[in-house]
Amino acid sequence: MSLLLHCGSESATLDELANIPLPKETRTYKPISHQALATMLGAIATDLLPEFELINTQLGLARDGQQMFGVHTL
């Protein structure tokens, strides 16, 4: 499976996700980076499915980096 990018979105790497600024933290809101989320999801998938190996990650960004989507291929 591959990631389809729609108009107004662009592909990104895990390293590029680190450059996206986080929204301001509040008393009731603790944002996490896109990079942390993508990394955690890959780790959870490989922990839950130990017989599989994470072989590829494709990521996309939209709305000036405020929206992330992606595909982890196991």
N, C-alpha and C positions, 0 to 999 in steps of 0.2 A: 504494500500500500504506500502511496506517496501523498504528500501534502499538496493540495491545490490552493493556490493563492488567488484571491479575488482582487478586483480593482481597488487600489488604494492601500494594499498591504504589501509587505516586503518580507523576504526571508531573513532569518537571523541565526547567529550561532550562540551557543551558551556564553561565550566570552562577551559577545555584543550585548547580551541581556544585562550584564553587570553594569553597563553604562547608563541604564535607564534610571532616572531618579525616582525615589519612592515618594508617595504622598505623605503628608505630615501625619505623624502618629498623634492620636488623642488618647484620652483616658479610656475610651471604650473601643478603640480601633487600633490594631497593630498590623500594619501592612508588612508583607514579605515580598522579596524581589521575585521577578519572573524567573531569574536564574535559580534561586533557591527552590521555587515550586517545581520547575522542570527537573531539577536534580533529585528532589525528594520523590517525585512520581516515578522516575526511572529506578531509583533504589527500592521503592516499595514494590514495584512490579517484579523486579528480579528476586526480592525476598519472598514474595508470595508464590512465585513460579520458578523455583530453583533449577528445574530441569531445562529452563530456557535461558538464553543469553541475550542481553541488550546489544543489538548489532548496529542500530542506526537511530539517530534522533533528528527530526526535521522540525524546525520552529518557524513561526511567522508572527509578524507584528502588524498591528493596525492602529489607527487613531493616535498617531505620534507616540507609539510605544505603550499606550495605555491599555491595549488589548493584546493578549498573547494566545496563540493556539499552536498545536503541534501534534506530531505523531511519533511515538516511540515504537520502533520495530524490534520485536523479540524473535 
